[in-house]
């Protein structure tokens, strides 16, 4: 696949070094899962899948918070948008995600008050400007965005803003990795996320090496970052040296951002959460602490959505687990395209299907 520019191309010596190690030392195929949607996009954008030796298989995991959000959450947001006294505030990726029978994008087109915001604090300002409405922020995200949402909720309490609420759908990465480590999906190593790791720190992943004997490398997002991380993972697997390495030390520390962790712990408490494809993972979600519970919209309004449905035949769940790839799906590239997405993996800017569709040469697999 052609590169966007020579400036971004991984140095040829890094590729050759990896190939030499594979040719001389590696006797079996190695599967590496990236669990960051931004990594997935960077890998495709820079053509890294096409450059690395064929013995290395890169698998995209549940690294997109929009993609792992199940339909009941989407359906609740849609139901709320249909209420005359509510304004929905959301990050842009959420609007086009299909629910059971609609989407926020469709509801907005039909007159619902749905506002795209680029920060939770802007949702707070929206509440101040509309005192006669309830403003509900759709709180979807991993540890990267959770601190900002916690700060917005703290600010709402301090300023006594009574018409600001959140629909809580946060998820935390380490518990999902534990669930993946327990699955029979043949992951030999993890390419660990850079942004999330800047908040939770490298120590949050040590259990993968200790308890499950799976190595991992925290990586940045430039091509050389990614090639170096892949090399280190293969080197550990081949050398039977199982560790968690931090190759993004310019941003990530062992303990992470303790201030961000403190504000998360003040506002939120762990709870069970359901992930698309992975099911319910104990302790992998966040709910509001008791002294912030009044900002939870579900504590203030009874939301009635009926039974949520997934699109029949959509493989987003299996794709997020790494057991299928987008071309395995009968909808991919035909009925399911960015302009008309059937599943969330085609919607998000970090979605695996979107990455395949935008950057990869593909042929749909026929079973």
C-alpha positions, 0 to 999 in steps of 0.5 A: 500500500502506498505511503502518504509521504516519505516523512512518515515511512518507517526506516527501512532498517527497522523493517529489515531488522524485524525480517532478519529476526523472523527469518532466523529465529521465529518458527511459528506465526505470531498474533499481536492484538492492538487494543487502541483504535488510534493504533489501528488507524495508524497501522493501516494509514502507514501501510504497516500490515503490508510491510511486516513479515507474513508470520506476524498477524496483526489483530484489531481488538476492542480499542474503540469506545464507540464500537464497544458500546452496546445497543441498549445505551444507544437506544437510551440516548435515542429515547432521551433525544425524543423527549421535548424537554431534553437536549442531547450533547455528544461527541460526534462519532456517536451520532451515526452509530445505529441503534435498534431502529434509529440513530441520533443522526436520524433523530436530529434530522427529524428535529430532535435537539442533538448537539455535537460537542468537543468537550464535556465542559461545552455540554455544561455551558449548553445547560447554562444557556438552556435552563428550561431544558435538561442537557444530557451528555452521552458519556462514552469513552475509555480512561482518556476522556473520563477525567474531563467528564469527571471535571465537568460533573464536579464543576456542575456540582460546585456551580449548582447547575441543576439541569446537567446530566450524564448517560453513563457508559464508560468502560476501562481497558485493563478489565477488557484485556483480562477478559481477552487474555482468558479467551481462546483467541490465540493472542500472543502479545498485546500492542498496548494503547498510548493515550489510555496508558498516559492516564493509568500508567504501565503498571496497570498492565503488569498482570498480563505478563504475571498472570497470563504469560502474555507480553505487551508493549506500550507504543506511541503512534508514529510508524517507528513507534509501532515498528519498534513495539512489534519488534519488541513483542516478537523478540519477547515471545521468541526469547520466552521473556514475558514482560510489559515494556513501556516504549512510550516513555515520553508520555507514559510513566509507570504510575500514570497521571495520578491527578487524573486518577484521583478525579476519576475515583472521586466522581466514579465508582467501578461497576459491571459493564456490557461490551459489544462482543465481550459480554458483561465484564465485572468491574469494567465500567464506571457509575457515579459515586453516591454524592454525584448520583443526582447527575445520572439521568437514569436516576432522574428519569425512567427510560423505556426502550423495550428490547434492544436488537443487534443487526442480524448478520453484523460481525462487529462483536466478533471483529472486536474480539479479534476472531473475525476481520471486516472482510468476513462480514457479508455486509462489509463494503457493500451494504455497510459503508461509511455513508450507510453503516450497519454496525458501529465499527464502520462509523467511528474514526477509530473503528476497524471496519472504517480502517479496512474500508479506507486504507486496505485493499480487500476482497470479501471472504465468502463462506 
